[in-house]
Structure formats: structure tokens, C-alpha cells
């Protein structure tokens, strides 16, 4: 995993306690847009510009509904509203977008979009063609380029990044001068909950890993190299990846942290309540069906770390509480 600062334990707690998206990688056929509508209309654009798109459908991110978005010309898109909901694709770990028009007086790097599908099944597709790179360092190559598409799906509100043809090398990103990294790449991340909960993509560009990190203080992540033609990153909204801590007071856990055992005290008598112990990636460690008001949880074979107590009662009310085993 590429990173340039150490995370504190608080960052790790945030990293997994609020995850609401998953990432998968697939290989698909990259196709140019069929009936594109130009956003830049032949004008030269740089890494700091943006173009609004007014959607013909509702798109949801983390409980918010959008009918408008801004295409960030430098390689991403943002969603106006509460917080800082934004998808970064070609972005530096140090801040700033990376793509620019390869033209000087007339654009030779068009940015287009189209909306396909029918009501309830619309797909917005935004496309960068022959996008060049900002020359951050002397190692940058002005001939480098990428083709890129971002798709938004009305049916299930997932997001796809489709990577097309490219010509890049380590010098494209400038980091051999900046950080002496031998295999740099862009900073790909999905911000859907301000700065405290960011999905960051790391590792091999064609088969990456991901995690949720607190970026309110500097923590830098990026992928290795440029994804190959046909690689697609799929961001799916989900409640099954990571565990959200629900603060509704239904129980108390003490002591917490603990080393050998802890007590779960319910505020109301429970009947056939399912209690699960989940690790920080959502894997079930223990499951108990319980009736009563107090339950003792033994450390047993569980290792030191962060876990979640997830309770589901007969009324299907779910409560999640974070526990720490020392």
C-alpha cells in the first residue's frame, strides 16, 4: 500500500466505522460515447476548470439526492450540497487535479457526456478524450495522454470509472523527482462524508485494494501506475462493507476497552436478540441469540483490535457499538 504518513489509531477507527461503499475491478470493452454532447465546445481547458451537468434523473450519494453535478476538468466530478461529495480520479496525493487540454489555441482534448437508457435505468456517461497531463516536474512528458469515462447509474446509484487508451510512464506523474517513487500513479478516491471518511484506492492499478481513511489531516494514498485499457473501477453503495456505529442508546458496554471480558447491559429486557461480533472489515467472528438484560462477552480467541457489537432484535432494530480489545 502506498502511503506517505503513519495513521493514528483514530484514523483506523474512522477508516472502518463508516464505510458505505465497496470497490470491485472488472475488465470491460472500452467504447467511445455514441452520441456525445460537448462540454468544452472546442475551448481549451486546464486542470482547474469545471462544467455543470443537469441530470434528467435523481442520483443518490450517502442519503443525499442530486440532479446536478460539476465535471472537474482535471479528472473527476463533484456534487453540490451538504459536505464535500466528490470523486477524484486523476488527482495528486498532494492536492490538485492532473489532466489538462493538449491543445493551445483550439482544444484537441474534448470533454463530452451523454445520458443513455430509459426512465429508472438512466446512465450518465462523462468522457475525456486525449487528455494531457500537467507538467508538474521536468520529468513530465508532454506527449502523454489518457482516455477516461465516468458513469453514474440511476438504478442502484453505483459509479464506474472506465479507463481507456493511455500513454504514461513514471515521469508522467512527476513523483520520481518529488518522492523518489519508482512506480507512481494518480490519487483515486471517493469522498462521500466530508474529510473524515474517504474511500482511497491503493496498490496495483489493475487490481487495487481500498480502505476508508480520515484525511482531515494529511494522509496520502495513490495507486501504482495507470490502469490498462478496459480496466473498470466499480463503486457500489452498500451497508455490508464496514460497520456504521449507531449512537441510539439501547445498550451500554463496560469495560471498553477490555482485555479479558466485558459486559453488555441492555436498557430493556431482550427476547431472542441476535448479537454478532464483527471485525473491522465486517467479517462475523461470533453470533449469539440472547434473552435477558445482561450478557458477558469473553475475549476467547479474539485478538487485540477493534470490533463491533451488532445487535438485531425481534423488531429488526439494529444497534452497532464499537469495542476495543487490548
C-alpha positions as CSV (number, residue, x, y, z in Angstrom):
1,X,0.0,0.0,0.0
2,X,1.3,3.4,-1.0
3,X,1.2,6.0,1.8
4,X,3.3,8.8,3.0
5,X,2.3,9.3,6.6
6,X,1.5,7.0,9.5
7,X,-2.1,6.6,10.6
8,X,-3.1,7.1,14.2
9,X,-5.5,4.8,15.9
10,X,-8.2,7.4,15.5
11,X,-7.7,7.2,11.7
12,X,-8.0,3.5,11.8
13,X,-11.3,3.7,13.7
14,X,-12.7,6.2,11.2
15,X,-11.3,4.1,8.4
16,X,-13.7,1.2,9.0
17,X,-16.5,2.5,11.2
18,X,-18.3,4.5,8.4
19,X,-17.7,2.6,5.2
20,X,-20.7,2.8,2.9
21,X,-19.2,1.8,-0.4
22,X,-17.3,-1.1,-1.9
23,X,-14.9,-1.3,-4.8
24,X,-14.6,-4.0,-7.4
25,X,-12.4,-4.1,-10.5
26,X,-13.6,-5.6,-13.8
27,X,-12.4,-5.8,-17.4
28,X,-14.8,-4.4,-20.0
29,X,-14.6,-3.3,-23.6
30,X,-13.9,0.5,-23.7
31,X,-16.3,2.2,-26.2
32,X,-16.3,5.9,-27.1
33,X,-19.6,7.7,-26.5
34,X,-22.2,7.1,-29.2
35,X,-23.9,10.5,-29.3
36,X,-21.7,12.8,-27.3
37,X,-22.7,16.3,-26.2
38,X,-19.7,18.6,-25.9
39,X,-19.0,20.3,-22.6
40,X,-16.0,22.4,-23.6
41,X,-17.2,23.2,-27.1
42,X,-13.7,23.4,-28.6
43,X,-12.3,25.7,-26.0
44,X,-9.1,24.9,-24.3
45,X,-9.4,23.8,-20.7
46,X,-7.0,23.4,-17.8
47,X,-6.8,21.3,-14.6
48,X,-8.8,23.8,-12.5
49,X,-12.0,24.2,-14.6
50,X,-15.5,22.7,-14.2
51,X,-18.6,22.2,-16.2
52,X,-22.1,21.7,-14.8
53,X,-24.4,18.9,-15.9
54,X,-28.1,18.9,-15.2
55,X,-29.4,15.4,-14.8
56,X,-32.7,14.0,-16.1
57,X,-32.9,11.7,-13.1
58,X,-32.1,11.6,-9.4
59,X,-28.8,10.3,-8.2
60,X,-28.2,9.4,-4.6
61,X,-24.9,9.6,-2.6
62,X,-24.9,8.7,1.1
63,X,-28.5,9.9,1.8
64,X,-28.4,13.0,-0.5
65,X,-30.2,13.3,-3.8
66,X,-28.6,15.1,-6.7
67,X,-30.0,16.4,-10.0
68,X,-26.9,18.5,-10.8
69,X,-23.1,17.8,-10.7
70,X,-19.9,19.5,-11.7
71,X,-17.4,17.8,-14.0
72,X,-14.0,18.7,-12.8
73,X,-12.0,19.1,-16.0
74,X,-8.7,17.9,-14.3
75,X,-10.1,14.4,-13.8
76,X,-13.1,14.0,-11.5
77,X,-16.6,15.2,-10.6
78,X,-18.2,16.9,-7.6
79,X,-21.7,17.0,-6.2
80,X,-23.0,20.3,-4.8
81,X,-24.7,20.1,-1.4
82,X,-24.0,19.2,2.2
83,X,-20.4,18.2,2.8
84,X,-17.8,17.5,0.2
85,X,-19.1,14.7,-2.0
86,X,-16.6,14.3,-4.8
87,X,-14.9,11.6,-7.0
88,X,-11.2,12.1,-7.7
89,X,-9.7,10.1,-10.5
90,X,-6.6,11.9,-11.8
91,X,-5.5,13.8,-8.7
92,X,-2.2,14.2,-6.9
93,X,-1.8,12.9,-3.3
94,X,-0.5,16.4,-2.5
95,X,-3.7,18.2,-3.8
96,X,-4.7,19.3,-7.3
97,X,-6.0,17.7,-10.4
98,X,-3.7,16.4,-13.1
99,X,-5.3,16.5,-16.5
100,X,-5.3,19.4,-19.0
101,X,-6.1,20.0,-22.6
102,X,-3.3,19.1,-25.0
103,X,-4.3,21.9,-27.3
104,X,-3.2,25.5,-27.1
105,X,-5.5,27.7,-29.2
106,X,-8.1,25.1,-30.0
107,X,-9.0,22.1,-27.9
108,X,-7.7,18.7,-29.0
109,X,-8.9,17.0,-25.8
110,X,-12.7,17.1,-25.9
111,X,-14.8,16.5,-22.7
112,X,-18.2,15.1,-23.6
113,X,-21.2,13.5,-22.0
114,X,-24.4,11.6,-22.9
115,X,-27.3,10.1,-21.0
116,X,-28.5,6.7,-22.1
117,X,-31.2,4.3,-21.0
118,X,-34.9,4.8,-20.1
119,X,-36.7,6.2,-17.0
120,X,-35.5,4.4,-13.9
121,X,-32.5,3.0,-15.8
122,X,-30.6,6.1,-17.0
123,X,-26.8,6.2,-17.2
124,X,-24.8,9.4,-17.3
125,X,-21.5,8.9,-19.1
126,X,-18.8,11.6,-19.0
127,X,-15.8,11.2,-21.3
128,X,-12.3,12.7,-21.5
129,X,-10.6,12.1,-24.9
130,X,-6.9,12.5,-25.4
131,X,-6.5,14.3,-22.1
132,X,-2.9,15.5,-21.4
133,X,-1.1,16.0,-18.1
134,X,0.0,19.0,-16.1
135,X,3.8,19.1,-16.3
136,X,4.4,19.1,-12.5
137,X,8.1,18.4,-12.8
138,X,10.8,18.3,-15.5
139,X,10.3,14.5,-15.8
140,X,6.7,15.1,-17.1
141,X,6.2,14.2,-20.8
142,X,4.0,16.5,-22.8
143,X,3.1,13.7,-25.2
144,X,1.4,11.5,-22.6
145,X,-2.4,11.2,-22.6
146,X,-5.3,9.2,-21.2
147,X,-8.9,8.4,-22.3
148,X,-11.3,8.1,-19.4
149,X,-15.1,7.8,-18.7
150,X,-17.1,8.1,-15.5
151,X,-20.6,6.5,-15.4
152,X,-23.4,7.1,-12.9
153,X,-26.3,4.6,-12.7
154,X,-29.8,5.6,-11.8
155,X,-30.9,2.0,-11.0
156,X,-28.7,1.4,-8.0
157,X,-26.6,4.7,-7.6
158,X,-23.3,3.0,-8.3
159,X,-20.4,4.7,-10.1
160,X,-18.0,3.3,-12.6
161,X,-14.6,4.6,-13.8
162,X,-13.7,3.2,-17.3
163,X,-10.1,3.5,-18.3
164,X,-9.3,3.7,-22.0
165,X,-6.1,4.0,-24.0
166,X,-3.2,5.8,-22.4
167,X,0.4,6.7,-22.8
168,X,2.0,7.2,-19.4
169,X,5.2,6.3,-17.5
170,X,6.6,7.2,-14.1
171,X,7.7,10.6,-15.4
172,X,4.0,11.5,-16.2
173,X,3.2,11.9,-12.5
174,X,6.5,13.6,-11.6
175,X,7.0,11.6,-8.4
176,X,10.4,10.2,-9.2
177,X,11.6,13.8,-8.6
178,X,9.0,14.6,-5.9
179,X,9.2,11.4,-3.8
180,X,11.7,9.0,-5.4
181,X,8.8,6.6,-6.0
182,X,9.6,4.1,-8.8
183,X,6.0,3.3,-9.8
184,X,3.7,6.3,-9.1
185,X,0.1,6.8,-10.2
186,X,-2.9,9.0,-9.6
187,X,-4.7,9.5,-6.3
188,X,-8.1,7.8,-6.8
189,X,-10.7,8.4,-4.0
190,X,-14.4,8.8,-3.4
191,X,-15.3,11.4,-0.8
192,X,-18.8,11.0,0.4
193,X,-18.7,12.1,4.1
194,X,-16.6,15.3,4.4
195,X,-12.9,14.6,5.1
196,X,-13.3,12.1,7.9
197,X,-14.4,9.1,5.8
198,X,-12.7,8.8,2.4
199,X,-12.6,5.7,0.2
200,X,-9.0,5.6,-1.0
201,X,-7.8,3.2,-3.8
202,X,-4.2,1.8,-3.4
203,X,-1.9,-0.8,-4.8
204,X,-1.7,-2.3,-8.3
205,X,-3.6,-0.1,-10.7
206,X,-5.2,-3.1,-12.5
207,X,-6.2,-4.9,-9.3
208,X,-6.3,-2.4,-6.5
209,X,-7.2,-2.6,-2.8
210,X,-9.2,0.1,-0.9
211,X,-9.9,1.3,2.5
212,X,-11.7,4.1,4.4
213,X,-9.4,6.8,5.8
214,X,-9.5,10.0,7.8
215,X,-8.0,12.7,5.6
216,X,-8.8,15.7,7.7
217,X,-5.1,15.6,8.5
218,X,-2.6,14.7,5.7
219,X,-2.5,11.0,4.8
220,X,-1.5,10.4,1.2
221,X,-2.6,7.4,-0.9
222,X,-2.2,6.6,-4.6
223,X,-2.2,3.6,-7.0
224,X,0.8,2.1,-8.7
225,X,0.8,3.3,-12.3
226,X,-2.0,3.8,-14.8
227,X,-4.9,1.3,-15.2
228,X,-4.7,-0.5,-18.5
229,X,-7.2,-0.3,-21.4
230,X,-10.6,-1.8,-20.3
231,X,-10.0,-1.8,-16.6
232,X,-13.1,-0.5,-14.8
233,X,-13.4,0.5,-11.1
234,X,-16.9,-0.1,-9.7
235,X,-18.0,1.8,-6.6
236,X,-21.2,0.3,-5.1
237,X,-23.1,1.8,-2.2
238,X,-23.6,-0.8,0.4
239,X,-24.2,-1.2,4.1
240,X,-22.4,-4.5,4.3
241,X,-18.9,-3.1,3.8
242,X,-17.6,-1.7,7.0
243,X,-19.8,-1.1,10.1
244,X,-21.6,2.1,11.0
245,X,-21.8,2.9,14.6
246,X,-25.4,3.8,15.5
247,X,-25.4,6.1,18.5
248,X,-29.0,5.4,19.6
249,X,-28.7,4.4,23.2
250,X,-30.0,0.8,23.5
251,X,-27.2,-0.7,25.5
252,X,-24.0,0.0,27.4
253,X,-20.7,-1.9,27.2
254,X,-18.3,-1.8,30.1
255,X,-15.4,-2.0,30.5
256,X,-14.4,-0.8,27.0
257,X,-11.6,-1.2,26.1
258,X,-11.2,-4.6,27.8
259,X,-8.6,-7.3,28.0
260,X,-10.4,-10.5,29.1
261,X,-14.2,-9.9,29.2
262,X,-16.8,-7.1,29.0
263,X,-20.5,-6.8,29.9
264,X,-23.3,-5.8,27.6
265,X,-26.1,-4.2,29.6
266,X,-29.3,-3.6,27.7
267,X,-31.7,-0.8,28.8
268,X,-34.7,-3.0,28.1
269,X,-35.3,-6.7,28.6
270,X,-34.3,-8.6,25.4
271,X,-36.1,-11.5,23.8
272,X,-34.3,-13.6,21.1
273,X,-31.9,-10.8,20.3
274,X,-29.1,-11.8,17.9
275,X,-25.7,-10.4,18.9
276,X,-22.9,-10.6,16.5
277,X,-19.2,-9.6,17.0
278,X,-17.8,-8.2,13.7
279,X,-14.3,-7.3,12.9
280,X,-13.3,-4.0,11.2
281,X,-14.0,-5.4,7.7
282,X,-17.4,-6.7,8.5
283,X,-16.5,-10.4,9.0
284,X,-18.6,-12.2,11.6
285,X,-16.5,-13.5,14.5
286,X,-19.2,-14.6,16.9
287,X,-23.0,-14.9,16.9
288,X,-25.2,-15.4,20.0
289,X,-29.0,-15.5,20.4
290,X,-29.8,-13.8,23.7
291,X,-32.7,-13.1,26.1
292,X,-32.3,-11.0,29.2
293,X,-30.7,-7.7,30.1
294,X,-27.0,-8.5,30.7
295,X,-24.6,-10.6,28.7
296,X,-20.9,-11.2,29.3
297,X,-18.6,-11.4,26.2
298,X,-15.3,-13.2,26.7
299,X,-12.2,-12.3,24.7
300,X,-11.5,-16.0,24.0
301,X,-9.5,-16.4,20.8
302,X,-10.2,-12.9,19.5
303,X,-7.0,-10.9,19.0
304,X,-6.4,-7.4,20.3
305,X,-8.0,-4.8,18.0
306,X,-11.2,-3.0,17.1
307,X,-14.5,-4.9,16.8
308,X,-18.2,-4.1,16.6
309,X,-21.1,-5.5,18.6
310,X,-24.1,-5.7,16.3
311,X,-27.5,-6.4,17.8
312,X,-30.7,-7.2,16.0
313,X,-33.9,-7.7,18.0
314,X,-37.3,-9.2,17.0
315,X,-38.4,-5.8,15.7
316,X,-35.4,-5.7,13.3
317,X,-33.8,-2.8,15.1
318,X,-30.0,-2.8,14.6
319,X,-27.6,-1.2,17.1
320,X,-23.8,-1.2,16.5
321,X,-21.3,-0.4,19.2
322,X,-17.6,-0.2,18.8
323,X,-15.4,-2.3,21.2
324,X,-11.7,-2.4,21.6
325,X,-9.8,-5.5,22.9
326,X,-6.4,-4.7,24.4
